[in-house]
Amino acid sequence: MIHNSDPGSKLTIISKRLIPILISSLVSIPVFADPAMDWVQKMSDAMRNLNYRGDFVYVHENLLESMQISHYRDAHGEKERLISLNGEAREVIRDNQNLTCIWPSSRKVVVDLSRKNSFSPIFIPEDIARLEKFYVMKLLGKDRVANMNAVVVHIDPKDKYRYGMKFWINEDNGLMMKSSLINENGKVVEKVMFTSLELFEGDEKPVIDTMPKIDESFTLVRYHSGDSSKSFAADNSWQLGRTPGGFWRESVMKRKIPDSDYFVHQMVYTDGLASLSVFIERQTGVTSQGGSSMGAVNAFIRILNNHSVTAIGEVPAATVKEIAESVSYQQQ
């Protein structure tokens, strides 16, 4: 997601009139007996396969941000551009391989691995059938958003380890018009609402350059070079003894902290909707242990073998605490 905090911070976590769906012939859309699941699947496919642009507001931590998104998909994959329209100028560009974050005011560009749902406030569920095991989906009726008809779907967790969500889905094309993130106490902690959203016409497509043109006044930080042969091998000695039901390890990586000789080991876990990261780094000073929160984001820190273990994500405090406490080091 895009936040106003420093791009290097761990809490910087970091998203149409009808035209034919260009990629519909390339994907197989499952059909569920539950109409609510059908609508969520339709939304997931539309947000990944349609070509669109829109303006939306993002409400979080008592802040309101105005943002713009452009999304395009062709035979080569997805490209997406997210721009902040108020406050500090910020831009995020994603394709199949790279995630590029641009802060013009601080003259910094950060390049990282591309991960879905890792940089945008727009949540898009993935494996809908798998989500059914840990969430209850139900239709709540119909509404209107940005002068468009929408179907409202509520996704309610079956346990304490994940947040709930409510989606307003465009009746005509399946695009997400509005969403609410709901914590374990039933409180809405984040909102996204489109004020305009339209499909690109015909052969029209946005110009999305993965790497912007920058001059010597910019600092370029590469966490990911684009060349897998130059990446650092992950340290598999760090393991999780258990994870809350439904979460699996999506990725694991080892990255060098810029301008230092230190490395950070990162593991990313998801259940297909919620996600969190575990950061492990050698202690270089005094670290406070325990939990903390900022809006929908919860974190838990513990010290293990002179390393700081931090679990962080937009999940309940119980989830990050259990994850962090289950980390162990097993010498290979």
Residue frames relative to the residue before (quaternion, step in Angstrom):
aa qw qx qy qz dx dy dz
M 1.0000 0.0000 0.0000 0.0000 0.00 0.00 0.00
I 0.4315 -0.6666 0.5335 0.2912 3.53 -1.23 0.36
H 0.0052 0.7811 -0.6232 0.0375 3.55 -0.81 1.05
N 0.5840 -0.5854 0.4315 0.3607 3.54 -1.30 0.22
S 0.5393 0.6406 -0.4026 0.3698 3.60 1.23 -0.21
D 0.7087 -0.4533 0.3266 0.4307 3.55 -1.33 0.26
P 0.5317 -0.6655 0.4120 0.3234 3.62 -0.85 0.89
G 0.6575 0.5074 -0.3265 0.4513 3.61 1.14 -0.36
S 0.5199 0.6605 -0.4140 0.3494 3.61 1.22 -0.23
K 0.5215 -0.6354 0.4648 0.3290 3.56 -1.10 0.70
L 0.6510 0.5087 -0.3240 0.4609 3.59 1.15 -0.53
T 0.5119 0.5807 -0.4417 0.4535 3.57 1.30 0.00
I 0.0142 -0.8426 0.5384 -0.0051 3.45 0.29 1.01
I 0.1711 -0.4894 0.8335 0.1913 2.85 0.48 -0.58
S 0.5607 0.2816 -0.6197 -0.4715 -0.80 -9.15 4.79
K 0.9348 0.2031 0.2907 -0.0192 15.86 -1.83 -1.52
R 0.0591 -0.7541 0.6540 0.0108 3.21 -0.04 0.92
L 0.6241 -0.6051 0.3416 0.3573 3.55 -1.07 0.74
I 0.0824 0.7231 -0.6845 0.0412 3.52 -1.11 0.90
P 0.6644 -0.4967 0.3386 0.4440 3.62 -1.13 0.33
I 0.4592 -0.6512 0.5282 0.2935 3.56 -1.11 0.72
L 0.3759 -0.7890 0.4421 0.2019 3.54 -0.31 1.31
I 0.7645 0.3707 -0.2027 0.4868 3.56 1.01 -0.72
S 0.3843 0.7690 -0.4642 0.2130 3.61 1.23 -0.07
S 0.6538 0.5206 -0.3201 0.4461 3.56 1.10 -0.59
L 0.6730 0.5128 -0.2913 0.4463 3.58 1.25 -0.32
V 0.7447 0.3596 -0.2058 0.5232 3.57 1.23 -0.30
S 0.3069 -0.7210 0.5913 0.1908 3.52 -1.20 0.61
I 0.1979 -0.8110 0.5445 0.0816 3.57 -0.49 1.22
P 0.3367 -0.7581 0.5182 0.2085 3.60 -0.54 1.12
V 0.2667 -0.7403 0.5954 0.1622 3.55 -1.20 0.56
F 0.1773 -0.8027 0.5649 0.0716 3.56 -0.78 1.07
A 0.5654 -0.5874 0.4590 0.3530 3.54 -1.24 0.49
D 0.6718 0.4733 -0.2735 0.4999 3.57 1.16 -0.67
P 0.3999 -0.7405 0.4782 0.2511 3.66 -0.55 1.08
A 0.5961 0.5590 -0.3746 0.4379 3.61 1.09 -0.57
M 0.6518 0.4996 -0.3085 0.4800 3.59 0.98 -0.83
D 0.6090 0.5562 -0.3476 0.4460 3.58 1.05 -0.74
W 0.6756 0.4904 -0.2948 0.4648 3.59 0.94 -0.88
V 0.6442 0.5065 -0.3280 0.4699 3.60 0.99 -0.77
Q 0.6381 0.5129 -0.3218 0.4756 3.60 1.03 -0.78
K 0.6393 0.5219 -0.3232 0.4631 3.58 0.98 -0.86
M 0.6457 0.5147 -0.3144 0.4682 3.60 1.00 -0.82
S 0.6479 0.5268 -0.3179 0.4490 3.58 0.92 -0.93
D 0.6826 0.4802 -0.2865 0.4705 3.59 0.90 -0.91
A 0.6612 0.5152 -0.3145 0.4455 3.60 0.94 -0.86
M 0.6945 0.4854 -0.2899 0.4451 3.60 0.85 -0.92
R 0.7083 0.4296 -0.2642 0.4939 3.60 1.15 -0.46
N 0.7933 0.3706 -0.1679 0.4530 3.60 1.01 -0.71
L 0.6438 0.5122 -0.3344 0.4598 3.60 1.17 -0.41
N 0.3679 -0.6954 0.5713 0.2340 3.56 -1.28 0.44
Y 0.1806 0.8104 -0.5199 0.2009 3.59 -0.41 1.20
R 0.0974 -0.7455 0.6481 0.1213 3.51 -1.39 0.14
G 0.0919 0.8105 -0.5727 0.0816 3.54 -1.11 0.62
D 0.3515 -0.6840 0.5930 0.2385 3.51 -1.37 0.30
F 0.0375 0.8052 -0.5906 0.0381 3.58 -0.99 0.78
V 0.3479 -0.6883 0.5860 0.2487 3.53 -1.33 0.31
Y 0.1788 -0.7674 0.6130 0.0567 3.51 -1.11 0.86
V 0.0915 -0.8119 0.5766 0.0004 3.58 -0.50 1.22
H 0.2460 0.7546 -0.5717 0.2077 3.58 -0.68 1.12
E 0.8511 0.0887 -0.0753 0.5120 3.57 -1.13 0.71
N 0.6436 -0.5453 0.2950 0.4489 3.58 1.05 0.89
L 0.5692 0.5471 -0.3953 0.4695 3.58 1.20 0.54
L 0.1729 -0.7529 0.6236 0.1196 3.55 -1.21 0.56
E 0.0581 -0.7940 0.6052 -0.0027 3.54 -0.68 1.14
S 0.2523 -0.7317 0.6141 0.1542 3.53 -1.12 0.76
M 0.0028 0.8301 -0.5528 0.0730 3.57 -0.70 1.10
Q 0.2250 -0.7522 0.6051 0.1318 3.54 -1.31 0.39
I 0.0990 -0.7951 0.5972 0.0371 3.57 -1.00 0.85
S 0.0612 -0.7401 0.6677 0.0512 3.54 -1.19 0.75
H 0.0246 -0.8072 0.5886 -0.0371 3.57 -0.81 1.01
Y 0.0291 0.7964 -0.6009 0.0618 3.54 -0.95 0.96
R 0.0119 -0.7884 0.6151 0.0029 3.55 -1.04 0.78
D 0.0365 0.7675 -0.6394 0.0277 3.53 -1.08 0.85
A 0.7878 -0.3192 0.2184 0.4794 3.58 -1.23 -0.31
H 0.6706 0.5030 -0.2962 0.4578 3.61 1.20 -0.44
G 0.6849 -0.4643 0.2872 0.4825 3.60 1.24 -0.15
E 0.6746 -0.5052 0.3760 0.3852 3.55 -1.35 -0.33
K 0.0259 -0.7341 0.6754 0.0649 3.50 -1.35 0.50
E 0.0057 -0.8100 0.5844 -0.0489 3.55 -0.95 0.88
R 0.0950 -0.7843 0.6124 0.0276 3.55 -1.05 0.84
L 0.0716 -0.7927 0.6053 -0.0128 3.55 -0.83 1.08
I 0.0486 -0.8140 0.5778 -0.0330 3.58 -0.72 1.13
S 0.3424 -0.7029 0.5841 0.2180 3.56 -1.06 0.81
L 0.2626 -0.8078 0.5156 0.1128 3.57 -0.76 1.07
N 0.7667 0.2161 -0.1727 0.5794 3.60 1.23 -0.11
G 0.7370 0.3586 -0.2883 0.4950 3.56 -1.21 0.42
E 0.7999 -0.2202 0.1926 0.5239 3.55 -1.16 -0.65
A 0.4653 -0.6686 0.5040 0.2870 3.57 -0.95 0.90
R 0.1144 0.7837 -0.5981 0.1222 3.56 -0.73 1.11
E 0.0407 -0.7952 0.6048 -0.0162 3.53 -1.08 0.74
V 0.0715 -0.7758 0.6263 0.0279 3.55 -1.05 0.84
I 0.0755 -0.7889 0.6098 0.0096 3.56 -0.91 0.99
R 0.0366 -0.8117 0.5826 -0.0186 3.58 -0.82 1.01
D 0.0118 0.7393 -0.6722 -0.0380 3.52 -1.21 0.70
N 0.7891 -0.3279 0.2047 0.4774 3.59 -1.20 -0.29
Q 0.7841 0.3456 -0.1547 0.4917 3.57 1.11 -0.65
N 0.8286 0.2353 -0.0754 0.5023 3.57 0.80 -1.01
L 0.1565 -0.7208 0.6663 0.1092 3.50 -1.31 0.60
T 0.0457 -0.8262 0.5606 -0.0323 3.58 -0.44 1.24
C 0.1156 -0.7943 0.5960 0.0203 3.58 -0.71 1.16
I 0.1100 -0.8168 0.5663 -0.0003 3.57 -0.74 1.10
W 0.0515 -0.7718 0.6337 -0.0070 3.57 -0.85 1.11
P 0.2369 -0.8190 0.5018 0.1462 3.65 0.04 1.22
S 0.6664 0.5234 -0.3282 0.4174 3.62 0.91 -0.82
S 0.7399 0.3475 -0.2170 0.5335 3.59 1.05 -0.71
R 0.3819 -0.7628 0.4500 0.2639 3.58 1.36 0.12
K 0.5146 0.6234 -0.4253 0.4070 3.54 0.82 1.01
V 0.0728 -0.7595 0.6456 0.0343 3.55 -1.13 0.81
V 0.0947 -0.7980 0.5950 0.0161 3.57 -0.79 1.07
V 0.1267 -0.7866 0.6028 0.0436 3.59 -0.83 1.04
D 0.0352 0.7994 -0.5945 0.0790 3.56 -0.76 1.06
L 0.6666 -0.4543 0.3902 0.4439 3.53 -1.34 -0.05
S 0.4477 -0.6798 0.5120 0.2744 3.55 -1.07 0.74
R 0.0789 0.7707 -0.6281 0.0734 3.55 -0.86 1.03
K 0.4716 -0.6786 0.4840 0.2877 3.55 -0.85 0.97
N 0.8450 0.1775 -0.1450 0.4832 3.56 -1.23 0.69
S 0.5606 0.6287 -0.3942 0.3676 3.62 1.17 0.26
F 0.7805 0.3342 -0.1608 0.5033 3.59 1.16 -0.34
S 0.7368 0.4227 -0.2029 0.4872 3.58 1.19 -0.39
P 0.4769 -0.6639 0.4850 0.3108 3.60 -1.07 0.60
I 0.5762 0.5746 -0.3826 0.4375 3.59 1.28 -0.10
F 0.2058 -0.7913 0.5684 0.0918 3.58 -0.40 1.25
I 0.0261 -0.7855 0.6183 0.0005 3.58 -0.89 0.93
P 0.3421 -0.7455 0.5291 0.2173 3.64 -0.46 1.10
E 0.3294 -0.7577 0.5351 0.1765 3.56 -1.16 0.63
D 0.8236 0.1408 -0.0540 0.5467 3.59 0.08 -1.29
I 0.2313 -0.8287 0.4947 0.1229 3.57 0.11 1.30
A 0.6452 0.5240 -0.3278 0.4490 3.59 0.95 -0.83
R 0.6606 0.5006 -0.3081 0.4670 3.57 1.01 -0.77
L 0.6131 0.5666 -0.3466 0.4276 3.58 1.05 -0.73
E 0.5816 0.6201 -0.3693 0.3754 3.58 1.07 -0.69
K 0.6182 0.5694 -0.3471 0.4162 3.59 1.12 -0.58
F 0.8001 0.2861 -0.1211 0.5132 3.59 1.12 -0.62
Y 0.7422 0.2875 -0.1943 0.5733 3.58 1.31 -0.06
V 0.2944 -0.6998 0.6164 0.2089 3.55 -1.28 0.50
M 0.1372 -0.7975 0.5847 0.0581 3.60 -0.76 1.04
K 0.0916 0.8033 -0.5833 0.0779 3.56 -0.90 0.90
L 0.4589 -0.6599 0.5254 0.2790 3.53 -1.20 0.68
L 0.2200 -0.7933 0.5580 0.1043 3.56 -0.95 0.93
G 0.7045 -0.4136 0.2798 0.5043 3.59 1.24 -0.16
K 0.5493 -0.6010 0.4676 0.3441 3.55 -1.22 -0.55
D 0.0544 -0.7793 0.6243 -0.0018 3.54 -1.26 0.52
R 0.3463 -0.7027 0.5633 0.2628 3.58 -1.31 -0.14
V 0.0077 -0.7749 0.6314 -0.0300 3.55 -0.99 0.93
A 0.8369 -0.0078 -0.0389 0.5459 3.60 -0.82 1.02
N 0.6512 -0.5572 0.2862 0.4284 3.56 1.07 0.92
M 0.5959 0.5199 -0.3714 0.4865 3.57 1.20 0.62
N 0.5029 -0.6539 0.4802 0.2982 3.56 -1.10 0.75
A 0.0326 -0.8141 0.5791 -0.0292 3.56 -0.92 0.93
V 0.3264 -0.6885 0.6139 0.2063 3.51 -1.30 0.61
V 0.2592 -0.7856 0.5463 0.1312 3.59 -0.87 0.95
V 0.0454 -0.7953 0.6040 -0.0241 3.57 -0.80 1.12
H 0.1916 -0.7693 0.6007 0.1029 3.57 -0.95 0.93
I 0.1258 -0.7664 0.6272 0.0588 3.58 -0.94 0.97
D 0.0593 -0.8353 0.5451 -0.0415 3.55 -0.33 1.32
P 0.4027 -0.7289 0.4893 0.2591 3.66 -0.70 0.99
K 0.4351 -0.7018 0.5101 0.2408 3.54 -1.20 0.65
D 0.7730 0.2299 -0.1406 0.5742 3.61 1.27 -0.17
K 0.6727 -0.5282 0.3667 0.3661 3.57 -1.35 -0.07
Y 0.5957 0.6482 -0.3295 0.3412 3.58 1.24 -0.16
R 0.7823 0.2424 -0.1427 0.5558 3.61 1.20 -0.03
Y 0.4998 -0.6370 0.5005 0.3065 3.54 -1.28 0.42
G 0.4277 -0.6549 0.5497 0.2931 3.52 -1.34 0.28
M 0.1705 -0.7788 0.5937 0.1094 3.57 -1.29 0.24
K 0.1487 -0.7426 0.6425 0.1167 3.50 -1.29 0.47
F 0.1169 -0.8073 0.5779 0.0253 3.58 -0.85 1.02
W 0.1926 -0.7129 0.6609 0.1339 3.52 -1.20 0.74
I 0.0907 -0.8424 0.5306 -0.0247 3.59 -0.36 1.29
N 0.5011 -0.6686 0.4677 0.2886 3.57 -0.83 1.06
E 0.4533 -0.7212 0.4593 0.2519 3.57 -0.70 1.10
D 0.7057 0.4951 -0.2724 0.4274 3.59 1.01 -0.77
N 0.8525 0.1392 -0.0345 0.5027 3.58 0.76 -0.97
G 0.5438 -0.6730 0.3775 0.3300 3.61 1.24 0.06
L 0.4686 0.6810 -0.4562 0.3296 3.62 1.20 -0.01
M 0.4964 -0.6456 0.4946 0.3035 3.56 -1.14 0.67
M 0.1981 -0.8064 0.5502 0.0877 3.58 -0.72 1.10
K 0.7947 -0.0161 0.0629 0.6035 3.56 1.14 -0.66
S 0.0142 0.7945 -0.6070 -0.0074 3.59 -1.15 0.54
S 0.1356 -0.7539 0.6359 0.0941 3.54 -1.27 0.52
L 0.2429 -0.7329 0.6199 0.1399 3.54 -1.04 0.88
I 0.1260 -0.8286 0.5454 -0.0078 3.58 -0.63 1.20
N 0.3384 -0.7770 0.4943 0.1937 3.59 -0.63 1.09
E 0.7467 -0.4369 0.2754 0.4192 3.55 -1.35 0.08
N 0.6707 0.4700 -0.2957 0.4917 3.59 1.28 -0.24
G 0.5725 -0.6201 0.3611 0.3967 3.56 1.30 0.17
K 0.5241 0.6361 -0.4060 0.3948 3.59 1.26 0.23
V 0.4135 -0.6805 0.5452 0.2620 3.57 -1.01 0.84
V 0.1206 -0.8301 0.5438 0.0249 3.59 -0.57 1.18
E 0.7827 0.0793 -0.0839 0.6116 3.61 1.23 -0.22
K 0.0646 -0.7820 0.6189 0.0363 3.55 -1.17 0.68
V 0.0694 -0.7429 0.6632 0.0589 3.51 -1.23 0.66
M 0.0957 0.7953 -0.5954 0.0620 3.61 -0.86 0.89
F 0.3495 -0.7309 0.5513 0.1992 3.55 -0.81 1.04
T 0.2473 -0.7441 0.6031 0.1463 3.53 -1.09 0.81
S 0.7641 0.0012 -0.0397 0.6439 3.56 1.33 -0.31
L 0.0930 0.7824 -0.6095 0.0881 3.57 -1.05 0.73
E 0.1141 0.8125 -0.5582 0.1231 3.56 -0.64 1.10
L 0.4783 -0.6435 0.5189 0.2965 3.51 -1.22 0.59
F 0.5041 -0.6045 0.5129 0.3426 3.58 -1.18 0.54
E 0.4324 -0.7257 0.4846 0.2271 3.53 -0.98 0.89
G 0.8744 0.0022 -0.0048 0.4851 3.57 -1.00 0.85
D 0.8118 -0.1974 0.1838 0.5178 3.56 -0.72 -1.13
E 0.3914 0.7288 -0.4809 0.2904 3.59 1.25 0.10
K 0.1034 0.7788 -0.6156 0.0622 3.56 -1.04 0.77
P 0.5271 -0.6525 0.4386 0.3225 3.58 -1.07 0.66
V 0.4199 -0.6479 0.5615 0.2976 3.54 -1.27 0.41
I 0.0754 0.8000 -0.5851 0.1096 3.55 -0.40 1.25
D 0.0871 -0.7975 0.5970 0.0074 3.56 -0.31 1.29
T 0.4440 -0.7225 0.4624 0.2588 3.57 -0.64 1.14
M 0.7853 0.1755 -0.1061 0.5842 3.61 0.98 -0.74
P 0.3188 -0.7716 0.5161 0.1914 3.61 -0.49 1.13
K 0.5321 -0.5863 0.4904 0.3641 3.54 -1.29 0.29
I 0.0173 0.8087 -0.5855 0.0546 3.57 -0.66 1.10
D 0.3345 -0.7323 0.5541 0.2117 3.57 -1.18 0.54
E 0.7567 -0.4119 0.2630 0.4343 3.57 -1.32 -0.06
S 0.5743 0.5967 -0.3897 0.4027 3.61 1.20 -0.22
F 0.6387 0.5102 -0.3236 0.4764 3.59 1.28 -0.28
T 0.2990 -0.6991 0.6164 0.2050 3.53 -1.23 0.62
L 0.1768 -0.7869 0.5856 0.0807 3.56 -0.73 1.07
V 0.0736 -0.7853 0.6147 0.0024 3.57 -0.71 1.14
R 0.0857 -0.8092 0.5810 0.0148 3.57 -0.60 1.16
Y 0.1490 -0.7563 0.6335 0.0675 3.53 -0.61 1.20
H 0.7682 0.1741 -0.0757 0.6114 3.54 1.30 -0.44
S 0.3106 -0.8030 0.4862 0.1493 3.56 -0.58 1.15
G 0.4796 -0.6331 0.4575 0.3999 3.57 1.22 -0.49
D 0.6860 0.3933 -0.2582 0.5551 3.56 1.32 -0.14
S 0.3506 -0.7803 0.4791 0.1966 3.57 -0.29 1.27
S 0.5950 0.5841 -0.3705 0.4093 3.61 1.14 -0.51
K 0.6943 0.4579 -0.2672 0.4866 3.60 1.26 -0.41
S 0.5072 0.6512 -0.4295 0.3663 3.58 1.25 0.00
F 0.4787 -0.6638 0.4980 0.2867 3.55 -1.24 0.52
A 0.4976 -0.6576 0.4758 0.3060 3.57 -0.96 0.86
A 0.4637 -0.6814 0.4932 0.2784 3.56 -0.92 0.94
D 0.4220 -0.6879 0.5334 0.2534 3.55 -1.15 0.68
N 0.1980 -0.8297 0.5152 0.0839 3.57 -0.19 1.28
S 0.4423 0.6790 -0.4679 0.3528 3.57 1.25 0.20
W 0.6422 0.4769 -0.3156 0.5104 3.58 1.21 -0.48
Q 0.0308 0.8159 -0.5700 0.0919 3.55 -0.64 1.18
L 0.3379 -0.6893 0.5922 0.2450 3.53 -1.32 0.32
G 0.4087 -0.7279 0.4976 0.2357 3.55 -0.82 1.01
R 0.7862 -0.0591 0.0577 0.6124 3.56 1.13 -0.63
T 0.1468 -0.7489 0.6343 0.1236 3.53 -1.31 0.32
P 0.5849 -0.5484 0.4385 0.4061 3.61 -1.12 0.48
G 0.6532 -0.5610 0.3410 0.3773 3.56 -1.04 0.78
G 0.7951 0.3178 -0.2437 0.4555 3.54 -1.00 0.89
F 0.6425 0.5078 -0.3386 0.4635 3.62 1.16 -0.39
W 0.0210 -0.7791 0.6264 0.0141 3.56 -1.04 0.79
R 0.5474 -0.6128 0.4549 0.3432 3.55 -1.22 0.48
E 0.2624 -0.7963 0.5330 0.1139 3.53 -0.52 1.24
S 0.7966 -0.0970 0.0896 0.5899 3.58 1.02 -0.77
V 0.0939 -0.7532 0.6467 0.0747 3.53 -1.34 0.37
M 0.0809 0.8081 -0.5748 0.1006 3.57 -0.90 0.90
K 0.2351 -0.7248 0.6282 0.1571 3.52 -1.34 0.35
R 0.0076 -0.8237 0.5655 -0.0396 3.54 -0.69 1.07
K 0.4414 -0.6840 0.5209 0.2569 3.55 -1.15 0.69
I 0.4128 -0.6804 0.5449 0.2639 3.55 -0.96 0.88
P 0.4993 -0.6832 0.4311 0.3133 3.62 -0.67 1.04
D 0.8531 0.1241 -0.1229 0.4915 3.55 -1.14 0.81
S 0.6828 0.3977 -0.3106 0.5283 3.57 1.02 0.78
D 0.4683 -0.6512 0.5109 0.3092 3.55 -1.35 0.07
Y 0.5451 0.6339 -0.3791 0.3967 3.58 1.28 0.25
F 0.2484 -0.7584 0.5893 0.1263 3.51 -1.27 0.58
V 0.2184 -0.7325 0.6264 0.1530 3.53 -1.29 0.48
H 0.2448 -0.7385 0.6142 0.1320 3.54 -0.95 1.00
Q 0.0368 -0.8223 0.5677 -0.0166 3.59 -0.74 1.02
M 0.0664 -0.7602 0.6457 0.0268 3.54 -1.05 0.91
V 0.1692 -0.7880 0.5873 0.0745 3.59 -0.88 0.94
Y 0.0874 -0.7984 0.5957 0.0054 3.56 -0.85 1.06
T 0.0082 0.7970 -0.6029 0.0352 3.57 -1.10 0.73
D 0.2644 -0.7264 0.5978 0.2124 3.54 -1.28 0.30
G 0.6704 -0.4752 0.2826 0.4949 3.56 1.32 0.25
L 0.7507 0.2199 -0.1580 0.6026 3.56 1.31 -0.27
A 0.7578 0.2661 -0.1470 0.5774 3.57 0.74 -1.08
S 0.0158 -0.7936 0.6081 0.0166 3.57 -1.18 0.54
L 0.0279 -0.7795 0.6256 0.0125 3.54 -1.26 0.49
S 0.2824 -0.7473 0.5778 0.1671 3.55 -1.29 0.38
V 0.2065 -0.7283 0.6376 0.1430 3.52 -1.26 0.58
F 0.1018 -0.7876 0.6073 0.0243 3.59 -0.72 1.13
I 0.0514 -0.7884 0.6131 -0.0038 3.56 -0.89 0.99
E 0.1464 0.7917 -0.5764 0.1398 3.58 -0.68 1.11
R 0.5799 -0.5918 0.4347 0.3530 3.54 -1.15 0.63
Q 0.5028 -0.6552 0.4768 0.3010 3.56 -1.00 0.85
T 0.0823 -0.7907 0.6056 0.0360 3.55 -0.95 0.90
G 0.7821 0.0875 -0.0635 0.6137 3.57 1.31 0.09
V 0.7049 -0.4126 0.3403 0.4659 3.54 -1.28 -0.33
T 0.0810 -0.7993 0.5955 0.0028 3.57 -0.81 1.07
S 0.3512 -0.7288 0.5495 0.2088 3.57 -0.87 0.97
Q 0.2756 -0.7628 0.5645 0.1530 3.56 -0.88 0.97
G 0.5932 0.5816 -0.4289 0.3549 3.55 -1.27 0.45
G 0.6464 -0.5599 0.3841 0.3481 3.52 -1.34 -0.10
S 0.0052 -0.7612 0.6482 0.0180 3.52 -1.32 0.42
S 0.1177 -0.7985 0.5866 0.0662 3.57 -1.21 0.36
M 0.0298 -0.7563 0.6530 0.0281 3.53 -1.29 0.47
G 0.8040 -0.1063 0.0196 0.5848 3.55 -0.17 1.29
A 0.8179 -0.1798 0.1650 0.5210 3.57 -0.78 -1.05
V 0.6134 0.5739 -0.3374 0.4249 3.58 1.29 -0.34
N 0.0719 -0.7735 0.6291 0.0285 3.56 -0.92 0.99
A 0.0698 -0.7840 0.6164 0.0222 3.55 -1.17 0.70
F 0.0547 -0.7669 0.6378 0.0462 3.52 -1.25 0.54
I 0.1257 -0.8020 0.5835 0.0217 3.57 -0.87 1.06
R 0.0535 0.7625 -0.6446 0.0159 3.55 -1.10 0.79
I 0.3850 -0.7030 0.5485 0.2380 3.57 -1.25 0.48
L 0.0659 0.7889 -0.6037 0.0941 3.56 -0.87 1.02
N 0.8483 -0.0533 0.0097 0.5268 3.60 -0.74 1.08
N 0.6620 -0.5241 0.2899 0.4507 3.57 0.96 0.93
H 0.5892 0.5152 -0.3848 0.4893 3.55 1.18 0.63
S 0.3735 -0.6857 0.5787 0.2354 3.52 -1.22 0.62
V 0.1186 -0.7827 0.6102 0.0307 3.59 -0.76 1.11
T 0.0049 -0.8166 0.5744 -0.0565 3.59 -0.51 1.21
A 0.0987 -0.7535 0.6481 0.0501 3.57 -0.83 1.06
I 0.0677 0.8175 -0.5595 0.1187 3.58 -0.71 1.07
G 0.3376 0.7402 -0.5400 0.2159 3.56 -1.01 0.75
E 0.5587 -0.5732 0.4705 0.3713 3.55 -1.32 0.12
V 0.4232 0.6295 -0.5003 0.4175 3.51 0.48 1.37
P 0.6648 -0.5022 0.3505 0.4278 3.62 -1.18 0.30
A 0.6523 -0.5296 0.3798 0.3871 3.57 -1.25 0.50
A 0.6122 0.5685 -0.3518 0.4223 3.60 1.05 -0.73
T 0.6448 0.5399 -0.3243 0.4331 3.59 1.05 -0.73
V 0.7053 0.4441 -0.2840 0.4739 3.61 0.76 -0.98
K 0.6153 0.5464 -0.3498 0.4478 3.61 1.06 -0.67
E 0.6831 0.4819 -0.2928 0.4641 3.58 0.86 -0.94
I 0.6390 0.5251 -0.3239 0.4593 3.57 1.00 -0.81
A 0.6885 0.4876 -0.2918 0.4506 3.60 0.79 -1.02
E 0.6965 0.4804 -0.2789 0.4542 3.59 0.93 -0.84
S 0.6627 0.5061 -0.3139 0.4540 3.60 1.19 -0.34
V 0.5001 0.6556 -0.4304 0.3673 3.61 1.27 -0.14
S 0.0253 0.7839 -0.6197 0.0289 3.55 -1.01 0.86
Y 0.3341 -0.7178 0.5694 0.2211 3.55 -1.28 0.38
Q 0.0334 -0.7996 0.5985 -0.0376 3.57 -0.67 1.17
Q 0.3703 -0.7552 0.4988 0.2088 3.56 -0.37 1.25
Q 0.3569 -0.7577 0.5123 0.1898 3.56 -0.73 1.12
